[in-house]
Amino acid sequence: MNDTTPTAPVIRLAHLYPDQLNVYGDRGNIITLTQRCQWRGITLRVFPLDVGDAVDPDAYDLFFIGGGQDKEQGEVARDMRDVKAANVRAAIDAGTPLLAVCGGYQLLCHYYRDAEGEELPGIGLFDAWTIHKGKQVARCIGNVALSWEGATLVGFENHGGRTYLGERATPLGRVLAGHGNNSEDKTEGVIYKNAYGTYLHGSLLPKNPHLADRIIALALAHARGESAPAALTPLPDDLEWQAHNVMLRRLGLPTTDRPTPAALAR
Ligand code: GLN
């Protein structure tokens, strides 16, 4: 290779606690990101960050953290606060994108009070908190759909904790069917800068290619040192939108057209 050969773009993804937080196919979200990058000639490099590993706030273009049972959340919560919190926060404040699912989402809020009433510390990145009201209270389980930026997001949720957003928090979307954050106020997930928290599990990115591409566009811009999301080559995505619309139909909701590239570039 000489100096004039363009190098293929690389996105560096930090995967937080892949061994503990990986329920309901959350790892499938990373497979989706990897494949959608590969189809466009972008390399997605995944760096697992386990208990005890320090976080270099400048070393990654994207963070991902999946869901987990209360037990696994307990194993990582203290490490998250004592070892990783400051630098994860610094990276997100500087605009690095992040996707957090369910148990991981809960740990990025102020705290998670588990089914036994024990409070796991969160890192307070999102102005929200989560309360599990005890094993006798029904869990929030099932398919879910929400409105998101003029389009819809679909997925599967399974959580005992109910998350409540503080005044500084912006929900990711509005629940059209299912439970969302707490089954009460119709909010689902949260957004802070380029960080997204959600209860939607591993079918999230395969069935929501517009969200997958939003995340890739933000991460690619970060890799290039740009602030506006990068323009991405559109992919066919017929299968992905079919799967998306099957979920909407199953929930008794009208199917939606795929968002236009202009809407996605916002
Ligand atoms: N243990 C948490 C709860 O039940 C998170 C569950 C999950 O990640 N699926 O609320």
Residues whose N, C-alpha, C, O or C-beta is under 5 A from the ligand:
A	BS01	LIG	G67 G68 Q69 D70 C102 G103 N158 H159 G160 G161
